[in-house]
Amino acid sequence: MLTFNIYDRVFEVRWNGATGTAFTIDIDGRQYLVSAKHVFEGVETSDQIEIFLQSQWTKVKVTVIGLSIDDADVIVLTTDHPIGAHHPLRLSKGEVFLSQDVFFVGYPFGMHSKAIAADGALHLPLVKKACLSGYCEQPGGRLWILDGFNNPGFSGGPVISALKPKQEVVFGIVSGYRFSEELVYINGEPIEASMRSNTGIIYAYSAAIAMDLIAENPNGVAI
């Protein structure tokens, strides 16, 4: 079960007409916005991204804190002012074990849940569960391999270990999923066409990559 401190930190974001997911983390009194690098492809310091805040799309100026190297798919930004709540939530380089259940959070296809709170309407992300199946080490950092069903729009969302109540940690950032090319058949005969099939293998890069980027450039917005 995930607690509300996570929902309060996950946002639907938009850049160059495409939507995805990002989440905030506070480290040493400064806030950072973490996502998948491909969600903000080409973004530069002083650009304005869009974040769904208080029931509307809001333009927010960002500073690029760091980009992962090679094929690793992680970006860390900071905004010109703090956004969202500041409930405790940690990035972690581990604290997980293979075969455990994990959760990933985001806005697939722009979908969300609606709720009403004392301070107004809430635009809540969706939550899905996966099994932590394995990992591989790559030049840009560790790639976690999950067994679950990812959808477009979850990219950039946090992958969370929740083994103990109120001690949830973000150990991964959703990147995408493995697909296979399947032949298309008509009346039992293959034609010269194929379609991509979701294999149920999810790729998520280690939160350690984001932690290292922040350590190299600890200039998030003060909270």
Long-range contacts (C-beta under 8 A, 24 or more apart in sequence): 1-162, 1-165, 2-103, 2-105, 2-127, 2-160, 2-162, 2-168, 3-165, 3-166, 3-168, 4-87, 5-85, 5-87, 5-88, 5-89, 5-168, 6-89, 6-105, 6-158, 6-160, 6-168, 7-105, 7-122, 7-124, 7-125, 8-84, 8-85, 8-87, 9-84, 9-85, 9-87, 9-89, 9-158, 10-105, 10-106, 10-125, 10-157, 10-158, 11-51, 11-52, 11-53, 11-83, 11-84, 12-51, 12-52, 12-107, 12-110, 12-112, 12-123, 12-125, 13-39, 13-40, 13-49, 13-50, 13-51, 13-52, 13-156, 14-49, 14-50, 14-51, 14-52, 14-57, 15-39, 15-40, 15-41, 15-43, 15-49, 15-50, 16-41, 16-42, 19-107, 19-110, 19-153, 20-106, 20-107, 20-153, 20-155, 20-156, 21-105, 21-106, 21-107, 21-125, 21-153, 21-154, 21-155, 21-156, 21-157, 21-174, 22-51, 22-77, 22-156, 22-157, 23-105, 23-156, 23-157, 23-158, 23-170, 24-83, 24-84, 25-89, 25-90, 25-91, 25-170, 25-210, 26-86, 26-89, 26-220, 26-223, 27-91, 27-214, 27-218, 27-220, 28-218, 29-222, 29-223, 30-78, 30-218, 30-219, 30-220, 30-221, 30-222, 30-223, 31-78, 31-79, 31-82, 31-83, 31-86, 31-220, 31-221, 31-222, 31-223, 32-65, 32-76, 32-77, 32-78, 32-210, 32-214, 32-220, 33-62, 33-76, 33-77, 33-78, 33-79, 33-83, 34-74, 34-75, 34-76, 34-77, 34-91, 34-156, 34-158, 34-173, 34-207, 34-210, 35-74, 35-75, 35-77, 35-155, 35-156, 35-173, 36-73, 36-74, 36-75, 36-155, 36-156, 36-173, 36-174, 36-175, 36-176, 36-205, 37-67, 37-68, 37-72, 37-73, 37-74, 37-75, 38-73, 38-155, 38-175, 38-176, 39-75, 39-155, 39-156, 40-75, 40-77, 43-75, 43-77, 49-77, 51-79, 51-83, 52-123, 53-83, 53-84, 54-120, 55-120, 55-121, 55-123, 63-219, 65-213, 65-214, 65-217, 65-219, 65-220, 66-213, 66-214, 66-216, 66-217, 67-213, 68-140, 68-141, 68-205, 68-209, 68-213, 69-139, 69-140, 70-138, 70-139, 70-140, 71-138, 71-139, 71-140, 72-138, 72-139, 72-140, 72-141, 72-143, 72-205, 72-209, 73-173, 73-175, 73-176, 73-203, 73-205, 74-141, 74-173, 74-205, 74-209, 74-210, 74-213, 76-210, 76-213, 76-214, 78-219, 78-220, 78-221, 79-221, 80-221, 81-221, 82-221, 82-222, 82-223, 86-223, 89-168, 89-169, 89-170, 90-169, 90-170, 91-169, 91-170, 91-171, 91-207, 91-210, 91-211, 92-161, 92-169, 92-170, 92-171, 92-207, 93-171, 93-206, 93-207, 93-208, 93-211, 94-171, 95-161, 95-163, 95-169, 95-171, 96-132, 96-161, 96-171, 97-132, 98-132, 98-133, 98-134, 98-135, 99-131, 99-132, 99-133, 100-131, 100-132, 100-161, 100-163, 101-129, 101-130, 101-131, 101-132, 102-129, 102-130, 102-131, 102-132, 102-146, 102-159, 102-160, 102-161, 102-162, 102-171, 102-172, 103-127, 103-128, 103-129, 103-130, 103-159, 103-160, 103-162, 104-128, 104-130, 104-146, 104-148, 104-150, 104-154, 104-157, 104-158, 104-159, 104-160, 104-172, 104-174, 104-202, 104-204, 105-157, 105-158, 105-160, 106-153, 106-154, 106-155, 106-156, 106-157, 106-174, 107-153, 107-154, 107-157, 108-150, 108-151, 108-152, 108-153, 108-154, 109-151, 109-152, 109-153, 110-153, 111-153, 125-157, 128-154, 130-159, 130-202, 133-201, 140-205, 140-209, 141-205, 141-206, 141-208, 141-209, 141-212, 142-205, 142-206, 142-208, 142-209, 143-175, 143-203, 143-204, 143-205, 143-206, 144-171, 144-172, 144-203, 144-204, 144-205, 144-206, 145-201, 145-202, 145-203, 146-172, 146-201, 146-202, 146-203, 146-204, 147-200, 147-201, 147-202, 148-200, 148-202, 149-177, 149-198, 149-200, 149-202, 150-174, 150-176, 150-177, 150-198, 150-202, 158-207, 159-204, 170-207, 171-206, 171-207, 172-204, 172-205, 172-206, 172-207, 173-204, 173-205, 173-206, 173-207, 173-209, 173-210, 174-202, 174-203, 174-204, 175-203, 175-204, 175-205, 176-202, 176-203, 177-201, 177-202, 177-203, 178-202, 178-203
